Amino acid sequence: HVQLVESGGGSVQVGGSLRLSCVASGDSISRNCMGWIRQAPGKEREGAALDDSNGTTIYSGAVKGRFTASKDDAKNTLYPHMNSLKPEDSAMYYCAADSRSQLCTSVYHVPYYSYSGQGTQVTVS
C-alpha cells in the first residue's frame, strides 16, 4: 500500500510558477508508475503527467511545454514544476501511483491509478 502526501500548492499570479512535492511511503517510486491528476471545480479528474520510472515522462497536451517533472529516488519524492501558469490551471492537484506497468503509457490512465493523495490546491489569478 502506497501513501502519498502532496504539498506546495498555493495562490499565484498568471504567468507565475509553482513547485509541488509528492512524498511517497510504503513502496519505492522507482517501482511504480507515478502520475499527477488535477481536478478543477465542476470538472472531471484529468491526468496531467506521468513518470514511468524508466526515465520517460509523459505530459498532457494542456500542460506540455509548461510543466516539467523531476524526482529524487533517495527521498522517494516527486517534484512537478509548473511554469507559465494560466487561470485554467487552477485545480486540486493529486499525486497518484500504480504498480501496473501497462498503465504507464498514457496520461488518460492516471486518474484510475490505485493510490492517490489528499491533494494540494493551486489557484492562478
Disulfide bonds with the S-S distance in Angstrom:
Cys22-Cys95 2.07
Cys33-Cys104 1.79
